[in-house]
Amino acid sequence: DTEVTQTPKHLVMGMTNKKSLKCEQHMGHRAMYWYKQKAKKPPELMFVYSYEKLSINESVPSRFSPECPNSSLLNLHLHALQPEDSALYLCASSQEGGYSPLHFGNGTRLTVT
Amino acid sequence: QKEVEQNSGPLSVPEGAIASLNCTYSDRGSQSFFWYRQYSGKSPELIMFIYSNGDKEDGRFTAQLNKASQYVSLLIRDSQPSDSATYLCAVNGPGGYQKVTFGTGTKLQVIP
């Protein structure tokens, strides 16, 4: 069983919908991440929360909004997405940021119609 | 120049052989190096990590790091069909230690 839990596993949403992806880690880590992965491409970093401070990939559109209620929880709020946003969204955590390995959840497969 | 480069493959090896996967990176300031295995439709799974020059062994896996050449490799001994997957090399930086950058991955096929 993974110690990084993501919900839902699958999500289909229309371009006018608002939805949220959720992630919880039970590893005591202080850094949490959102990655986006398209088919046959590597994961691409979207957001990092380290000690509850946000770092952003400047290329991520504002229709993606992260939230970190506490060091164990991470949400990704989705609004007015486009079909090209369809992808596997991966949550990860690590002990001390980039020096430590990332531990991934099972991902949320998002389809935007 | 790509930040982290890998041969996309596929790399085909017979069962029981040694698979050698290679990765080069551009940022000399990188400190941490990781290998992840990803099965189709699944999330990446950590295989090995290495911080210092030299070799690090864990079971059938050996990671090798040469910072002078900006080169990291993964050897898989006694390859099994279950090792067939995409192997992602990941490096911290550039952009600070919080940014881990992935290579495009090498697809490994182990032929029974």
Contacts between the chains, C-beta under 8 A, distances in Angstrom:
chain1	res1	chain2	res2	distance
A	31	B	98	6.9
A	41	B	104	7.1
A	42	B	88	6.0
A	42	B	102	3.7
A	42	B	103	6.3
A	42	B	104	5.4
A	42	B	105	5.9
A	43	B	44	6.7
A	43	B	88	7.7
A	43	B	102	5.4
A	44	B	102	7.9
A	45	B	99	6.1
A	45	B	100	7.0
A	45	B	101	7.6
A	48	B	98	4.9
A	48	B	99	7.3
A	50	B	98	5.6
A	55	B	96	7.7
A	55	B	98	5.8
A	55	B	99	7.9
A	88	B	43	7.6
A	90	B	43	5.6
A	90	B	44	7.5
A	97	B	97	5.4
A	97	B	98	4.4
A	98	B	31	7.6
A	98	B	32	6.1
A	98	B	92	3.5
A	98	B	93	7.1
A	98	B	96	7.3
A	98	B	97	4.1
A	98	B	98	4.9
A	98	B	99	6.2
A	98	B	100	5.2
A	99	B	31	6.0
A	99	B	32	4.9
A	99	B	51	7.6
A	99	B	92	6.5
A	99	B	97	5.8
A	100	B	32	7.4
A	101	B	34	5.7
A	101	B	46	4.9
A	101	B	49	4.9
A	102	B	34	7.3
A	102	B	36	8.0
A	102	B	44	7.7
A	102	B	46	7.1
A	102	B	90	7.5
A	102	B	100	6.2
A	103	B	46	6.8
A	104	B	43	4.3
A	104	B	44	5.3
A	104	B	45	7.3
A	105	B	43	6.4
A	106	B	42	7.4
A	106	B	43	5.4
A	107	B	42	7.7
A	107	B	43	4.6
